[in-house]
Amino acid sequence: MRQIVGFIAGAMCGAVVGAVAALLLAPASGPELRQQVRTRVDDLLAEGRQAAEDRRAELEAQLAALKRPAG
């Protein structure tokens, strides 16, 4: 029984220490962190869309060049 109580007390102390460490070492508050992540994801999506548009234009130009009659 003592071992169980000791284990539970140790686990609770560990959880408290872990929670305090997480709060102290967190790079930003919850809302700030979510906003940073959202901004980064939006930037990455915009870059991906731009790269796809650029590649599409490049491929369409190549296709048009291939369709032109030789001469």
C-alpha positions as CSV (number, residue, x, y, z in Angstrom):
1,M,0.0,0.0,0.0
2,R,2.9,2.4,0.8
3,Q,4.4,1.8,-2.6
4,I,1.2,2.7,-4.3
5,V,0.8,5.9,-2.3
6,G,4.4,6.8,-2.9
7,F,4.0,6.2,-6.6
8,I,0.9,8.3,-6.9
9,A,2.5,11.1,-4.9
10,G,5.6,11.0,-7.1
11,A,3.5,11.0,-10.3
12,M,1.5,14.0,-9.0
13,C,4.7,15.9,-8.1
14,G,6.1,15.1,-11.6
15,A,3.0,16.3,-13.2
16,V,3.1,19.6,-11.3
17,V,6.8,20.1,-12.1
18,G,6.2,19.3,-15.8
19,A,3.2,21.7,-16.0
20,V,5.3,24.5,-14.4
21,A,8.2,23.8,-16.7
22,A,5.9,23.8,-19.8
23,L,4.4,27.2,-18.7
24,L,7.8,28.7,-18.1
25,L,9.4,27.4,-21.3
26,A,6.5,27.9,-23.7
27,P,7.5,30.2,-26.6
28,A,4.2,32.1,-26.5
29,S,0.8,32.1,-24.9
30,G,-1.9,29.9,-26.4
31,P,-3.6,32.5,-28.6
32,E,-0.3,33.9,-29.7
33,L,1.1,30.5,-30.6
34,R,-2.1,29.6,-32.5
35,Q,-1.9,32.8,-34.5
36,Q,1.8,32.2,-35.3
37,V,1.0,28.7,-36.5
38,R,-2.0,29.9,-38.5
39,T,0.1,32.6,-40.1
40,R,2.9,30.2,-41.0
41,V,0.4,27.7,-42.5
42,D,-1.3,30.4,-44.6
43,D,2.2,31.5,-45.8
44,L,3.1,28.0,-46.8
45,L,-0.2,27.5,-48.6
46,A,0.3,30.8,-50.5
47,E,3.8,29.7,-51.5
48,G,2.5,26.4,-52.7
49,R,-0.3,28.0,-54.7
50,Q,2.2,30.4,-56.3
51,A,4.6,27.6,-57.2
52,A,1.7,25.6,-58.7
53,E,0.6,28.6,-60.8
54,D,4.2,29.3,-62.0
55,R,4.7,25.7,-63.0
56,R,1.3,25.6,-64.8
57,A,2.2,28.7,-66.8
58,E,5.6,27.1,-67.6
59,L,3.9,23.9,-68.8
60,E,1.3,25.7,-70.8
61,A,4.0,27.7,-72.6
62,Q,5.9,24.4,-73.4
63,L,2.7,22.9,-74.7
64,A,1.9,25.9,-76.9
65,A,5.5,25.7,-78.3
66,L,5.0,22.0,-79.1
67,K,1.7,22.7,-80.8
68,R,3.2,25.3,-83.2
69,P,3.9,23.9,-86.6
70,A,7.6,23.6,-87.4
71,G,8.8,25.9,-89.9
